[in-house]
């Protein structure tokens, strides 16, 4: 799912459903950030449905709820 939102250089698995991505380049607008913007860190907590953006010094600076939706049926 995150590949629909941004590209990244590295990532860490914080917990089973909680991932942090580093050196992120947005491929869509997210809140006040625009397509093409570079962000230091984006964390996604899939269990709680939350996306957070972090500053260079590790401070959470933006938070948004994530909503899972189904797309088109894929042929097996």
Secondary structure, 3 states (H helix, E strand, C coil): CHHHCEECCEEEEEECCEEEEEEEEECCCECCECCCCEEEEEEEECCCCEEEEECCCCCEEEEEECCCCCCCCCCC
